[in-house]
Amino acid sequence: QVQLEESGGGLVQTGGSLRLSCAASGRTTSTFRLGWFRQAPGKEREFVAAITRSGGVNEYAVAVKGRFSISADNAKNTVYLQMNSLKPEDTAVYYCAGQSYSGQFKFWGQGTQVTVSS
């Protein structure tokens, strides 16, 4: 099992920045990638970004490309999501997720709230 704990959410004004952190523990070697998803009120959970454990390959949703940056510190088993130029539509609960080698995102954190005020 892999445990994921997010931190760093909060309230920020439009155009501001936040950095989310996701600390992984347990059998972290069973994860191929760590990623971020988000879920806004009344909407389905959507993919935001992901990074391989080696940190070599990143993937971003179109809506955040160029504004968000995902990175990994393997020594700390931590993944970060740097969010710049935030917009009200970025408001959501952000979840860290671990993807197994079978392709499923099967490990999830409890989520952290990000609110962008206009």
C-alpha positions in Angstrom: 0.0 0.0 0.0 1.0 3.6 -0.6 -0.1 6.5 1.6 -0.3 10.0 0.1 -0.7 13.2 2.1 -1.3 16.5 0.4 -0.6 20.0 1.9 -0.3 23.5 0.6 -3.8 24.4 -0.4 -5.5 27.7 0.6 -7.1 30.9 -0.6 -5.4 33.0 -3.2 -6.4 35.9 -5.5 -6.6 35.6 -9.3 -3.2 35.7 -10.8 -1.5 34.4 -7.6 0.5 31.3 -6.9 0.4 28.2 -4.7 2.6 25.2 -4.3 1.0 21.9 -3.3 3.0 19.1 -1.8 2.3 15.4 -1.8 4.3 13.2 0.6 4.3 9.5 -0.3 5.0 6.7 2.2 4.7 2.9 2.2 5.5 0.8 -0.8 6.3 3.8 -3.1 8.2 1.5 -5.5 4.9 0.1 -6.5 4.0 3.4 -8.2 5.0 4.2 -11.7 3.9 7.8 -11.6 2.5 10.3 -9.1 0.0 12.8 -10.2 -2.6 15.4 -9.3 -6.3 15.5 -10.0 -8.9 18.0 -9.1 -12.6 18.1 -8.5 -14.6 21.3 -8.5 -18.1 21.4 -7.0 -20.7 19.7 -9.2 -18.0 18.4 -11.6 -16.2 15.2 -12.2 -12.7 14.6 -11.0 -10.2 15.6 -13.7 -6.6 14.9 -14.4 -4.2 17.8 -13.8 -0.6 16.6 -14.1 1.6 13.6 -13.5 5.3 12.7 -13.3 7.2 9.5 -13.5 9.0 8.5 -10.2 12.3 9.0 -11.9 11.1 12.6 -12.7 12.0 12.3 -16.3 8.6 12.5 -18.0 5.8 15.0 -17.2 2.2 15.2 -18.5 -0.2 18.1 -18.1 -3.8 18.8 -18.8 -4.4 21.3 -21.5 -6.1 23.7 -19.1 -3.0 24.0 -16.9 -0.2 23.7 -19.4 2.2 26.6 -19.2 0.8 27.7 -15.8 1.4 24.6 -13.6 4.6 22.7 -13.1 5.0 19.3 -11.5 8.3 18.1 -10.0 9.6 15.4 -7.7 12.1 15.1 -4.9 12.8 11.4 -4.8 15.0 11.7 -1.7 11.9 13.0 0.2 9.4 10.9 -1.7 7.5 14.1 -2.3 5.8 15.5 -5.4 5.1 19.2 -5.9 2.6 21.1 -8.0 3.6 24.7 -8.5 0.5 26.6 -9.7 1.0 30.1 -11.2 -1.4 32.5 -12.8 -4.3 31.0 -10.9 -7.8 31.5 -12.2 -11.2 31.2 -10.4 -11.8 28.1 -12.5 -8.8 26.4 -10.8 -10.9 26.4 -7.6 -11.2 22.7 -6.6 -10.2 20.1 -4.2 -6.8 18.8 -5.4 -5.9 15.2 -4.9 -2.6 13.4 -5.1 -2.7 10.0 -6.8 -0.3 7.2 -7.3 -0.4 5.2 -10.6 0.5 1.6 -10.5 2.4 -0.2 -13.3 -0.9 -1.6 -14.5 -2.0 1.9 -15.4 -4.6 2.5 -12.7 -4.4 5.5 -10.4 -5.2 3.3 -7.3 -3.7 5.3 -4.4 -5.3 8.6 -3.3 -4.7 11.2 -0.8 -7.4 13.0 1.2 -7.3 16.1 -0.9 -6.5 19.8 -0.2 -8.8 22.7 -1.0 -7.6 25.4 -3.4 -9.8 28.5 -3.7 -9.0 31.3 -6.2 -11.0 34.5 -5.6 -11.9 36.9 -8.4 
